[in-house]
């Protein structure tokens, strides 16, 4: 990654302060980095190119609600590692990931603006959404931020929300869609397919013995799509494998624990990756209990056929666009 990552405003200042550069800043949790987040980041990058300042994102780890009200904290769409990769892909030069603590939660909005933004990050401009809140008990809003900016010498730019088919894009809406299995719609709001990552773990061997061989993922994300069968792709380094993924408890075999099992299409040789990245394109069906392994195998074969046709159409469409 080209992205420089810091855990405090002081670290950022030690890197850029002597060069006389200031920051153009985005602030937020950025869970999922959806279309709305991307609009803010694009604005930061564009402004930083004009001024020669550092395109910087300020975020928190863990999200504040995980510390302040863990029982109310929603499951996260993305890991911190994913966020950093996406910040880098968006063209950000630096990310300040503040460890969120009870001590940090007690910082007043005025101190946050003065100590962290103005003095630490040498902010020239801050880009936030219209509902942005900051400081102790979220007492600060965009009105106060503008007042502080006028006093401390930085501009505040409010980025309007992004809508898709009449609905404002938000992490809350995307969580709802993924939890319901609507991964195709979630992908439209994210601007890319929803992704699960994690290490490959040993399975029960049931698929290899009775149906089709699978790779088993231990997902790092907190939110999983609804139980069912999905058209997916597995990313392994620069290689991409078309696949079908089942999320569920394997009821045909009286399973109990939740598993994420992926069968690679058209791959004859065995591969043994240590980690996997699974992109979710479309839900094919809900999970169900079949009469036995034979009936399940027939259904999986139909699922694989549907997935193959899906990817064939995708490749034709991409070829047509390229020409």
PLY file of the C-alpha trace (Angstrom):
ply
format ascii 1.0
element vertex 323
property float x
property float y
property float z
element edge 322
property int vertex1
property int vertex2
end_header
0.00 0.00 0.00
1.03 3.58 -0.64
-1.15 4.71 2.25
0.75 5.96 5.32
-1.00 4.82 8.51
-0.72 6.57 11.88
-2.25 5.97 15.31
-2.21 9.60 16.48
-2.29 13.14 15.19
1.19 13.61 16.64
2.58 10.83 14.44
0.98 12.47 11.42
2.52 15.82 12.35
5.97 14.27 12.80
5.76 12.96 9.24
4.34 15.99 7.44
4.73 18.98 9.73
8.32 19.88 8.85
7.44 19.95 5.16
4.86 22.63 5.87
2.02 20.55 4.44
-1.46 20.69 5.94
-4.25 18.15 5.69
-7.44 17.94 3.72
-9.44 15.71 6.03
-12.32 13.25 6.02
-13.63 12.10 9.41
-15.89 9.13 10.18
-16.26 5.43 10.89
-16.40 4.57 7.17
-17.79 1.09 7.77
-17.97 -0.58 4.38
-16.78 2.56 2.55
-19.97 2.73 0.49
-20.95 5.19 -2.26
-21.62 7.97 0.25
-18.23 7.52 1.89
-16.57 7.38 -1.51
-18.07 10.77 -2.43
-16.41 12.31 0.64
-13.07 10.64 -0.10
-13.14 11.78 -3.73
-13.73 15.32 -2.54
-10.74 15.10 -0.20
-8.44 13.76 -2.89
-9.55 16.39 -5.41
-9.03 19.25 -2.95
-5.63 17.92 -1.84
-4.46 17.81 -5.47
-5.40 21.46 -5.86
-3.64 22.61 -2.69
-0.73 20.17 -2.46
-1.86 19.14 1.01
-2.12 15.63 2.44
-5.33 13.75 1.60
-6.01 12.32 5.05
-8.76 10.25 6.65
-9.36 10.27 10.40
-11.16 7.24 11.78
-11.41 5.14 14.93
-10.67 1.57 15.96
-12.81 0.09 17.35
-15.88 2.13 16.37
-16.94 4.35 19.28
-20.21 2.52 19.93
-18.29 -0.71 20.59
-16.80 0.99 23.65
-19.62 3.28 24.73
-22.65 1.03 24.19
-21.46 -2.39 23.04
-24.95 -3.88 23.33
-26.19 -1.36 20.73
-23.22 -1.54 18.37
-24.19 -2.96 14.95
-22.14 -5.74 13.38
-19.36 -4.32 11.25
-19.41 -4.61 7.48
-15.64 -4.42 7.16
-12.47 -5.03 9.10
-9.96 -2.28 9.76
-7.55 -3.98 7.33
-10.20 -3.76 4.60
-10.81 -0.09 5.31
-7.12 0.68 4.93
-6.97 -1.12 1.58
-10.00 0.82 0.35
-8.64 4.16 1.62
-5.52 3.42 -0.38
-7.53 2.50 -3.48
-9.48 5.76 -3.16
-6.25 7.71 -3.46
-5.83 8.80 0.15
-2.26 9.59 1.16
-2.61 9.09 4.92
-4.93 7.47 7.45
-5.00 8.33 11.14
-6.64 5.44 13.00
-7.20 6.65 16.55
-7.57 3.90 19.17
-10.98 4.70 20.64
-10.97 4.68 24.45
-13.14 6.00 27.26
-10.57 8.75 27.70
-10.91 9.83 24.08
-14.70 9.73 24.40
-14.52 12.47 27.06
-12.71 14.96 24.84
-14.97 17.96 24.28
-15.88 19.00 20.73
-13.86 22.21 21.20
-10.74 20.31 22.33
-11.15 17.78 19.53
-11.23 20.57 16.94
-8.40 22.55 18.47
-5.98 19.84 19.64
-6.50 17.06 17.11
-7.68 18.86 13.98
-6.04 22.27 14.06
-2.83 21.66 16.00
-2.21 17.96 15.33
-3.39 17.48 11.76
-2.89 21.10 10.64
-6.24 20.96 8.86
-6.91 23.26 5.92
-10.32 21.78 5.10
-12.60 19.13 6.62
-15.14 17.22 4.52
-17.98 15.51 6.40
-21.57 14.39 5.90
-24.43 16.61 7.00
-25.22 14.42 10.05
-21.65 14.41 11.36
-21.29 14.49 15.16
-18.14 14.66 17.25
-16.78 15.10 20.75
-18.04 14.07 24.20
-21.59 12.68 24.02
-21.59 13.68 20.33
-22.29 17.24 21.43
-20.56 18.70 18.37
-22.40 19.06 15.05
-21.57 20.63 11.69
-22.70 24.06 12.92
-20.21 23.96 15.80
-17.51 22.53 13.53
-17.96 25.48 11.16
-17.73 27.91 14.07
-14.54 26.22 15.28
-13.15 26.21 11.74
-13.75 29.93 11.37
-11.91 30.55 14.64
-9.05 28.08 14.08
-8.47 28.68 10.38
-9.91 25.71 8.52
-12.79 25.32 6.09
-15.69 22.93 6.65
-17.29 21.37 3.56
-20.55 19.46 3.90
-20.87 16.64 1.36
-24.52 15.85 0.54
-25.74 12.27 0.93
-25.76 9.89 -2.02
-29.09 8.33 -2.99
-29.79 5.18 -4.97
-33.29 4.76 -6.38
-34.69 7.23 -3.89
-33.00 5.79 -0.79
-30.05 7.42 0.95
-27.03 5.13 0.94
-25.91 4.27 4.48
-24.12 1.51 6.35
-27.40 0.79 8.16
-29.24 0.11 4.90
-26.41 -2.05 3.60
-26.34 -4.12 6.80
-30.08 -4.70 6.40
-29.68 -5.87 2.81
-26.77 -8.21 3.55
-28.50 -9.71 6.58
-31.47 -10.46 4.32
-29.23 -12.05 1.69
-29.76 -9.25 -0.84
-26.08 -9.13 -1.77
-26.74 -7.88 -5.31
-28.47 -4.76 -4.01
-25.83 -4.32 -1.29
-23.16 -4.38 -4.02
-24.89 -1.50 -5.82
-24.82 0.59 -2.63
-21.22 -0.35 -1.85
-20.00 0.22 -5.38
-18.46 -3.27 -5.33
-19.45 -6.77 -4.15
-19.63 -7.46 -0.42
-16.52 -9.36 0.66
-15.73 -11.89 3.37
-12.10 -12.55 4.27
-10.33 -14.88 6.65
-8.24 -17.99 7.08
-9.08 -21.30 5.48
-9.99 -23.90 8.09
-10.52 -27.64 8.02
-14.04 -28.84 7.38
-15.77 -32.12 8.19
-14.92 -33.69 4.82
-18.62 -34.20 4.16
-18.65 -32.29 0.88
-15.68 -34.12 -0.57
-17.17 -37.47 0.45
-20.81 -36.98 -0.55
-21.23 -33.96 -2.86
-18.57 -31.50 -4.06
-15.24 -30.48 -2.47
-15.20 -27.12 -0.72
-12.84 -24.68 0.96
-14.01 -23.55 4.39
-13.65 -19.94 5.48
-13.45 -18.62 9.05
-14.80 -15.10 8.34
-13.23 -12.08 10.02
-16.27 -9.89 9.40
-18.98 -9.59 12.04
-21.86 -9.56 9.57
-22.62 -12.52 7.31
-25.18 -12.77 4.52
-28.32 -14.74 5.34
-28.05 -18.52 5.20
-28.23 -19.74 1.63
-26.34 -20.44 -1.58
-24.58 -17.61 -3.43
-22.77 -17.00 -6.69
-19.33 -15.82 -5.61
-15.72 -15.40 -6.68
-12.68 -16.36 -4.68
-9.71 -14.02 -4.91
-6.32 -15.57 -4.29
-3.53 -13.11 -4.97
-4.00 -11.89 -8.53
-6.03 -14.98 -9.48
-9.82 -15.08 -9.41
-11.92 -18.27 -9.31
-15.62 -18.44 -10.11
-17.39 -20.19 -7.28
-20.54 -21.13 -5.40
-20.65 -20.49 -1.66
-23.00 -21.95 0.94
-23.56 -20.21 4.26
-25.43 -22.30 6.78
-25.51 -25.24 9.12
-25.63 -28.12 6.57
-29.08 -29.34 7.69
-29.03 -32.35 5.34
-26.20 -33.73 7.48
-27.78 -32.49 10.74
-25.08 -29.88 11.17
-25.25 -27.36 13.99
-22.39 -24.86 13.64
-22.50 -22.15 11.00
-20.07 -22.66 8.13
-19.00 -20.77 5.00
-18.14 -23.35 2.31
-16.99 -22.48 -1.20
-16.79 -24.75 -4.24
-14.58 -23.52 -7.08
-16.01 -23.94 -10.57
-13.96 -25.82 -13.13
-10.92 -26.30 -10.90
-9.66 -29.86 -11.19
-6.50 -29.60 -9.10
-6.64 -29.13 -5.36
-5.46 -25.81 -4.00
-4.64 -25.17 -0.38
-4.65 -21.43 0.36
-4.05 -20.19 3.86
-6.47 -17.29 3.44
-9.47 -16.53 1.25
-11.33 -13.51 -0.04
-14.89 -14.21 -1.19
-16.87 -11.72 -3.29
-20.66 -12.15 -3.19
-22.49 -11.48 -6.45
-25.96 -13.00 -6.17
-28.09 -15.20 -3.92
-29.36 -18.31 -5.64
-31.58 -19.84 -2.97
-32.16 -20.33 0.72
-30.57 -23.21 2.58
-32.83 -26.23 2.96
-32.75 -29.78 4.23
-32.78 -32.43 1.49
-33.83 -36.04 1.75
-30.25 -37.22 1.46
-26.80 -36.58 -0.03
-27.89 -37.66 -3.52
-30.71 -35.11 -3.73
-28.41 -32.42 -2.31
-25.72 -33.22 -4.87
-28.24 -32.86 -7.71
-29.28 -29.46 -6.41
-25.68 -28.29 -6.02
-25.04 -29.34 -9.63
-27.95 -27.10 -10.68
-26.53 -24.28 -8.55
-23.16 -24.67 -10.26
-24.87 -24.57 -13.65
-26.64 -21.32 -12.76
-23.40 -19.81 -11.54
-21.61 -20.82 -14.73
-24.27 -19.14 -16.86
-24.07 -16.02 -14.68
-20.32 -15.69 -15.19
-20.64 -16.41 -18.92
-23.10 -13.50 -19.22
-20.80 -11.29 -17.16
-17.84 -12.03 -19.42
-19.88 -11.30 -22.56
-21.04 -8.00 -21.10
-17.50 -6.98 -20.17
-16.24 -7.92 -23.62
-19.00 -5.85 -25.25
-18.14 -2.84 -23.08
-14.44 -3.20 -23.88
-15.13 -3.20 -27.60
0 1
1 2
2 3
3 4
4 5
5 6
6 7
7 8
8 9
9 10
10 11
11 12
12 13
13 14
14 15
15 16
16 17
17 18
18 19
19 20
20 21
21 22
22 23
23 24
24 25
25 26
26 27
27 28
28 29
29 30
30 31
31 32
32 33
33 34
34 35
35 36
36 37
37 38
38 39
39 40
40 41
41 42
42 43
43 44
44 45
45 46
46 47
47 48
48 49
49 50
50 51
51 52
52 53
53 54
54 55
55 56
56 57
57 58
58 59
59 60
60 61
61 62
62 63
63 64
64 65
65 66
66 67
67 68
68 69
69 70
70 71
71 72
72 73
73 74
74 75
75 76
76 77
77 78
78 79
79 80
80 81
81 82
82 83
83 84
84 85
85 86
86 87
87 88
88 89
89 90
90 91
91 92
92 93
93 94
94 95
95 96
96 97
97 98
98 99
99 100
100 101
101 102
102 103
103 104
104 105
105 106
106 107
107 108
108 109
109 110
110 111
111 112
112 113
113 114
114 115
115 116
116 117
117 118
118 119
119 120
120 121
121 122
122 123
123 124
124 125
125 126
126 127
127 128
128 129
129 130
130 131
131 132
132 133
133 134
134 135
135 136
136 137
137 138
138 139
139 140
140 141
141 142
142 143
143 144
144 145
145 146
146 147
147 148
148 149
149 150
150 151
151 152
152 153
153 154
154 155
155 156
156 157
157 158
158 159
159 160
160 161
161 162
162 163
163 164
164 165
165 166
166 167
167 168
168 169
169 170
170 171
171 172
172 173
173 174
174 175
175 176
176 177
177 178
178 179
179 180
180 181
181 182
182 183
183 184
184 185
185 186
186 187
187 188
188 189
189 190
190 191
191 192
192 193
193 194
194 195
195 196
196 197
197 198
198 199
199 200
200 201
201 202
202 203
203 204
204 205
205 206
206 207
207 208
208 209
209 210
210 211
211 212
212 213
213 214
214 215
215 216
216 217
217 218
218 219
219 220
220 221
221 222
222 223
223 224
224 225
225 226
226 227
227 228
228 229
229 230
230 231
231 232
232 233
233 234
234 235
235 236
236 237
237 238
238 239
239 240
240 241
241 242
242 243
243 244
244 245
245 246
246 247
247 248
248 249
249 250
250 251
251 252
252 253
253 254
254 255
255 256
256 257
257 258
258 259
259 260
260 261
261 262
262 263
263 264
264 265
265 266
266 267
267 268
268 269
269 270
270 271
271 272
272 273
273 274
274 275
275 276
276 277
277 278
278 279
279 280
280 281
281 282
282 283
283 284
284 285
285 286
286 287
287 288
288 289
289 290
290 291
291 292
292 293
293 294
294 295
295 296
296 297
297 298
298 299
299 300
300 301
301 302
302 303
303 304
304 305
305 306
306 307
307 308
308 309
309 310
310 311
311 312
312 313
313 314
314 315
315 316
316 317
317 318
318 319
319 320
320 321
321 322
